[in-house]
């Protein structure tokens, strides 16, 4: 049976992965069998002021936007997508996406990544 986890259990230790973009690391679990090469990396994110960031994805995954608005630009094919609350987007392995969010954007994601990836902040491409 699923267990409810209240938001105060995973929002208290947020840190800025880039200016104005917060990751809530208490949901990033790294327990997996030693003989596996990949695992599911979850992320909860929020931004009170909005942000712009370039992200390279080391594995496929999905985002679910729970509040606000996010614009994503796929640098490989040039596609632009606007996501609002309730939107879901699939990200392909190896994609490079420029994200621009409006103030108040929140959501969560899950990615299938190599065990060498320890945190979602490793996805960020320095500019």
C-alpha atoms as one frame of an Amber mdcrd trajectory, in Angstrom:
protein
   0.000   0.000   0.000   1.267   3.472  -0.863   2.332   5.676   2.016   1.592
   9.404   2.029   4.647  11.591   2.588   3.794  15.152   3.556   5.612  17.916
   1.686   7.405  19.152   4.823   9.355  15.863   4.764  11.078  16.765   1.478
  10.965  20.563   1.159  12.878  21.584   4.281  16.441  21.128   2.942  16.171
  22.802  -0.453  19.329  24.179  -2.022  19.966  26.344  -5.078  21.330  24.225
  -7.904  21.539  27.460  -9.935  20.378  30.949  -8.905  16.626  30.900  -8.172
  16.215  27.162  -8.929  15.875  24.882  -5.936  16.290  21.129  -5.698  14.894
  19.237  -2.727  17.543  16.553  -2.159  15.669  14.577   0.485  13.838  12.767
  -2.342  17.039  11.800  -4.178  17.478   8.232  -3.016  20.598   6.315  -4.000
  19.811   2.844  -2.727  20.127   0.277  -5.460  21.595  -3.207  -5.910  25.371
  -3.250  -6.348  25.125  -5.246  -9.577  22.976  -2.704 -11.428  24.191  -0.147
 -13.956  21.230   2.295 -13.776  18.626   3.489 -11.288  15.654   5.872 -11.038
  16.688   9.357  -9.843  13.696  11.389  -8.616  13.763  15.182  -8.272  11.435
  17.782  -6.790  12.101  21.336  -7.954  10.747  24.833  -7.373  11.487  28.430
  -8.251   9.990  31.468  -6.578  11.628  33.910  -9.025  12.013  31.920 -12.249
  15.259  30.772 -13.858  17.033  29.875 -17.081  19.330  26.847 -17.290  20.920
  24.551 -19.872  20.594  20.864 -18.980  22.182  17.732 -20.526  20.334  14.503
 -19.694  22.361  11.334 -18.968  19.256   9.182 -19.269  15.592   9.273 -20.278
  12.945  10.627 -17.966   9.797  12.648 -17.415   8.795  15.950 -15.825   5.423
  16.789 -14.327   4.721  20.490 -13.791   2.525  21.062 -10.726   2.443  24.889
 -10.746   3.560  27.775 -12.925   4.915  27.683 -16.451   8.105  26.346 -18.014
   9.457  26.824 -21.541  11.823  24.206 -22.926  13.935  24.526 -26.047  15.449
  21.326 -27.431  18.856  22.421 -28.728  19.202  19.360 -30.990  16.009  19.699
 -33.031  15.022  23.304 -32.262  11.594  22.395 -30.860  10.034  24.756 -28.323
   7.430  23.564 -25.828   5.444  25.471 -23.202   4.470  23.472 -20.119   1.843
  24.585 -17.605   0.433  23.019 -14.450  -0.637  19.473 -15.291   1.761  19.108
 -18.233   4.002  16.084 -18.622   7.019  15.940 -20.926   9.286  13.021 -21.846
  13.017  13.780 -22.160  15.197  11.497 -24.282  18.589  10.176 -23.235  21.264
  12.645 -24.352  18.882  15.573 -24.896  20.199  19.075 -24.249  17.380  21.373
 -23.153  17.368  25.083 -22.296  14.725  25.668 -19.622  13.190  29.028 -18.800
  10.621  29.126 -16.018   8.300  31.794 -14.743   8.138  32.689 -11.045   6.284
  30.105  -8.971   7.084  27.094 -11.156   7.142  23.758  -9.305   7.174  20.128
 -10.257   8.820  16.760 -10.036  10.756  14.477 -12.325  12.199  10.980 -12.530
  15.118   9.874 -14.683  16.713   6.510 -15.464  20.427   7.293 -15.062  23.754
   5.469 -14.690  24.773   4.762 -11.083  27.691   7.171 -11.579  25.159  10.055
 -11.502  24.654  10.994  -7.855  22.378  14.040  -8.067  20.135  15.924 -10.440
  22.470  18.925 -10.210  24.982  16.951 -12.317  22.641  17.520 -15.286  23.347
  21.289 -15.314  25.683  22.537 -18.065  27.809  25.472 -16.831  27.513  28.532
 -19.032
